[in-house]
Amino acid sequence: MEVGKVLKKGIKIWKENMPIKESIVAISKILDINPYGLIYSDNMSIVVEDKKISIIKERVENGELLLY
């Protein structure tokens, strides 16, 4: 998307062809954010409310969410 802005051109993106780790999708759902709008470099830093941290921590501890 940044490339399109620089070139001042539109870009068509087929989301179904974009690989996104399951952990990114799961955390994005918890935080109610669009994972396709993230700058993706195989790392993700997030700042969240305390109540969201406990949800993520609980899911990791229960094996429902794998962070790797």
SVG drawing of the C-alpha trace seen along z (x, -y; Angstrom):
<svg xmlns="http://www.w3.org/2000/svg" viewBox="-13 -10 24 36">
<polyline fill="none" stroke="black" stroke-width="0.4" points="0.0,0.0 2.9,-2.4 4.2,-1.7 0.9,-2.8 1.0,-6.1 4.6,-6.8 3.8,-6.1 0.4,-7.8 -1.2,-4.7 -4.0,-2.4 -3.1,1.1 -5.5,4.1 -4.7,6.6 -6.1,10.1 -6.1,10.8 -6.7,14.5 -3.2,14.7 -1.4,12.9 0.0,15.3 -0.5,14.2 0.5,16.2 -2.4,17.6 -1.0,15.8 -1.2,12.4 -4.8,13.2 -5.8,14.3 -4.2,11.3 -5.8,9.0 -9.2,10.4 -8.7,9.9 -7.6,6.3 -10.2,5.7 -7.7,4.5 -7.2,5.3 -4.2,7.6 -3.8,6.5 -3.2,2.9 -0.2,3.8 3.3,3.2 4.5,6.8 8.1,7.6 7.6,11.0 7.5,9.1 4.7,7.3 4.9,4.9 1.5,4.0 0.4,1.6 -2.9,2.6 -5.1,2.1 -4.5,4.3 -7.7,6.3 -6.5,7.3 -3.1,8.4 -4.8,10.8 -6.9,12.3 -3.8,12.8 -1.8,14.2 -4.6,16.6 -4.9,17.9 -1.2,18.4 -1.1,20.3 -4.1,22.5 -2.4,23.3 -5.1,21.6 -2.7,19.1 0.8,19.8 3.3,17.0 6.4,17.8"/>
</svg>
